[in-house]
């Protein structure tokens, strides 16, 4: 999981990246609080600043319809609504 903390704008890029929105995602804990390092991720679901998201990296990042066969190493695949661990709610989208 990660928290969207910023955007990346690039006017010159490989044509395979055309049309992809690039966001900066910082790893977070189950409460949505930033804890880890940051990655630049292609957005496949329309996420925005401040949202907690589920992202995949490595070859799994190229498994969405938007990123298939594109040169990406991280992709936002879901916007998180709720996180529950062992019956306890840790995060809930406001």
C-alpha positions in Angstrom: 0.0 0.0 0.0 1.1 3.6 -0.5 0.0 7.2 -0.1 -0.1 9.4 -3.2 2.2 12.4 -2.3 2.9 14.0 -5.6 2.9 14.1 -9.4 5.5 13.8 -12.1 5.2 15.9 -15.3 7.3 15.0 -18.3 7.0 16.7 -21.6 9.6 14.4 -23.3 9.3 10.7 -22.8 9.2 7.4 -24.6 6.1 7.2 -26.8 5.0 4.0 -24.9 4.4 6.2 -21.8 2.1 8.6 -23.7 -1.3 9.0 -21.9 -0.1 7.6 -18.6 -0.4 9.8 -15.5 2.6 9.4 -13.3 2.2 9.8 -9.5 4.7 9.7 -6.6 3.7 7.0 -4.1 5.2 6.7 -0.6 4.8 3.3 1.1 2.4 3.4 4.1 1.3 1.4 7.1 -2.2 -0.1 7.6 -3.3 3.2 9.0 -2.4 5.1 5.8 0.6 6.8 7.5 3.7 7.2 5.3 6.5 4.9 6.4 8.5 3.7 3.4 10.4 4.9 0.4 8.8 6.6 -2.6 8.3 5.3 -6.1 7.0 6.8 -9.3 4.0 4.8 -10.4 1.8 4.8 -13.5 -1.9 5.4 -12.5 -4.3 2.9 -13.9 -7.3 3.8 -11.8 -7.6 7.6 -11.6 -6.0 8.1 -8.1 -5.3 11.5 -6.7 -3.2 13.3 -4.2 -3.7 12.2 -0.6 -5.3 8.9 -1.5 -4.2 5.5 -0.1 -3.6 3.1 -3.0 -2.6 -0.4 -3.7 0.3 -0.6 -6.1 2.3 -3.3 -7.7 5.9 -3.3 -8.8 8.2 -5.3 -11.1 6.7 -7.5 -13.8 3.3 -7.4 -12.0 3.1 -3.6 -12.8 2.7 -4.5 -16.5 -0.4 -6.6 -15.9 -3.1 -3.9 -16.1 -4.9 -3.0 -19.4 -3.3 0.4 -19.3 0.3 -0.7 -18.7 0.5 -4.0 -20.6 3.8 -4.2 -22.5 4.8 -0.7 -21.4 8.1 0.2 -19.7 6.8 0.7 -16.2 8.0 -0.7 -12.9 5.2 0.4 -10.6 1.5 0.8 -11.2 -1.4 2.0 -9.0 -4.0 -0.8 -9.4 -6.6 0.2 -6.8 -7.8 3.0 -4.5 -8.1 1.7 -0.9 -11.5 2.3 0.8 -10.9 0.3 4.0 -8.2 -1.7 5.7 -9.2 -4.3 8.3 -6.7 -6.5 10.0 -7.8 -9.3 12.4 -11.2 -7.7 12.7 -9.9 -4.3 13.6 -10.4 -1.4 11.2 -7.1 0.5 10.7 -7.9 2.8 7.7 -11.1 4.1 6.3 -11.4 6.5 3.4 -13.0 9.7 4.6 
